[in-house]
Amino acid sequence: MRPPSATLLSAALLGAALALSACDEPTPSEPAADVTPAAPAAPAAPAGPAADGPPDTPPPGRIQASPILERPVVVGGISEADVEAGIAAKQADIDRCYEGARAEAPAPTGKVLVNFTITGSGAVGKVATRSSSLRHEATETCLNEQLAAARFPALERGDVAYVTYPFSFPTTTH
């Protein structure tokens, strides 16, 4: 039999996953919008540089949009504010991770979504890049190393908290 905290955490994670998966669905109180088919689009021009300038479309793997998450997702016995404070304490080190990339021409830009756990004592457990449009391995590795060294307040309840945190490079504040 599972301990009650594991069952509660499983239920919370399932609830969060279901809530996120339903984000784009209209709720029963919202009427579905009438959809009128658009006229057929003209064939797209091939991606690549125009004769007189930069590429019309971003190269494969580059995303030019808002991050998937605008705010961190925190599940467990720590507040989002405490997570933000722990990240802020490591921000100078995180910024240094991008310094080498900044010297490249052109400097890479993008988002890195990182999953990590915080143990009951406030230490970071596991750290892993969930997704990245930055495509700069050295920066992503350094970012994960800095997060692994971060410290947070002890959890208010439970043994572990799960965090998914969005980082943007060049650095922007949330």
C-alpha positions in Angstrom: 0.0 0.0 0.0 1.3 3.5 -0.9 1.9 6.0 1.9 -0.8 8.8 1.9 1.7 11.4 0.7 2.5 9.4 -2.4 -1.2 8.9 -3.2 -1.9 12.6 -2.7 1.1 13.6 -4.9 -0.1 11.2 -7.6 -3.5 12.7 -7.5 -2.1 16.2 -7.6 0.1 15.4 -10.6 -2.8 13.7 -12.4 -5.0 16.7 -11.8 -2.3 19.1 -13.0 -1.8 17.0 -16.2 -5.5 16.9 -16.9 -5.9 20.6 -16.3 -3.0 21.4 -18.7 -4.3 19.1 -21.4 -7.7 20.8 -21.3 -6.3 24.4 -21.6 -7.3 24.8 -25.2 -10.7 23.2 -24.9 -13.7 25.5 -24.4 -15.3 25.1 -21.0 -19.1 24.2 -20.9 -19.8 27.8 -19.9 -18.0 29.1 -23.0 -19.9 28.6 -26.3 -17.7 27.3 -29.1 -16.9 29.9 -31.7 -18.3 29.6 -35.2 -15.6 28.6 -37.5 -15.6 29.6 -41.1 -13.2 27.8 -43.4 -10.5 30.1 -44.7 -9.7 30.4 -48.3 -6.9 28.0 -49.5 -3.5 29.4 -48.8 -1.1 30.2 -51.5 1.8 27.6 -51.7 4.5 28.5 -49.2 7.8 29.8 -50.5 10.7 27.4 -49.8 12.4 28.2 -46.6 15.8 29.7 -46.9 17.5 33.0 -47.5 15.9 35.4 -49.8 18.0 36.7 -52.6 18.6 40.0 -50.9 18.4 39.2 -47.1 17.8 36.9 -44.2 15.7 33.8 -44.2 12.0 34.2 -44.5 11.3 31.5 -41.9 13.3 30.4 -38.9 15.5 27.3 -39.4 14.1 24.0 -38.3 14.2 23.6 -34.5 13.9 27.4 -33.8 10.7 28.6 -32.2 9.7 32.3 -32.5 6.9 32.4 -30.0 6.1 32.8 -26.4 7.4 30.0 -24.1 5.1 27.1 -23.5 5.0 28.1 -19.8 4.9 31.8 -18.9 5.3 30.9 -15.2 6.8 28.0 -13.3 4.7 25.0 -12.4 5.2 23.9 -8.8 3.7 20.8 -7.3 4.5 20.0 -3.7 5.1 21.7 -0.4 6.9 24.9 -1.6 5.4 28.1 -2.9 6.1 29.5 -6.3 7.5 32.6 -4.6 10.1 30.5 -2.8 11.1 28.8 -6.0 11.4 32.2 -7.7 13.6 33.4 -4.8 15.9 30.3 -5.1 16.3 30.9 -8.8 16.9 34.6 -8.3 19.7 33.7 -5.9 21.4 31.7 -8.7 20.6 34.2 -11.5 24.1 35.6 -11.9 25.5 32.1 -12.3 22.7 31.2 -14.7 23.5 34.4 -16.7 27.2 33.3 -16.9 26.1 30.0 -18.5 25.0 32.0 -21.5 28.2 34.2 -21.7 30.0 31.8 -24.1 27.0 31.5 -26.4 26.7 35.3 -26.5 30.1 35.5 -28.2 28.9 33.4 -31.1 27.6 35.0 -34.3 24.7 35.0 -34.3 24.1 34.5 -30.6 21.5 31.7 -30.0 18.2 32.7 -28.6 15.5 30.5 -27.3 13.7 28.9 -24.4 14.8 26.0 -22.1 12.1 24.2 -20.0 13.7 22.4 -17.1 12.2 19.8 -14.7 13.7 19.5 -11.3 12.9 18.2 -7.9 13.3 19.8 -4.5 13.9 17.5 -1.5 12.4 18.0 1.9 15.5 19.8 3.1 15.4 22.3 0.2 18.2 20.6 -1.8 17.7 20.0 -5.5 17.3 16.3 -6.4 17.0 15.5 -10.1 17.5 18.0 -12.9 16.7 17.5 -16.5 16.0 19.6 -19.6 12.5 18.9 -20.7 12.6 20.8 -24.0 14.7 23.5 -25.6 14.5 25.8 -28.6 17.9 27.3 -27.6 19.8 24.4 -29.1 23.0 25.3 -27.3 24.2 22.2 -25.4 26.9 24.0 -23.3 24.4 26.6 -22.0 21.8 23.9 -21.2 24.3 21.7 -19.4 25.6 24.7 -17.4 22.0 25.7 -16.6 21.3 22.2 -15.2 24.5 22.3 -13.1 23.6 25.6 -11.6 20.1 24.4 -10.8 21.5 21.3 -9.1 23.6 23.6 -6.9 20.6 25.8 -6.0 19.1 25.8 -2.5 15.5 26.4 -1.5 13.7 26.6 1.8 12.8 23.3 3.4 9.4 22.0 2.2 6.4 22.9 4.3 5.0 19.4 3.7 5.9 16.2 1.9 9.3 14.8 0.9 9.6 16.2 -2.6 8.3 19.0 -4.8 8.3 18.9 -8.6 9.1 22.0 -10.6 8.9 22.8 -14.3 10.7 26.1 -14.9 10.9 28.1 -18.1 14.1 30.0 -18.9 14.5 32.4 -21.8 17.9 33.3 -23.4 18.9 36.1 -23.6 17.7 36.3 -20.0 14.4 38.0 -19.4 12.6 38.3 -16.1 9.2 36.5 -15.5 
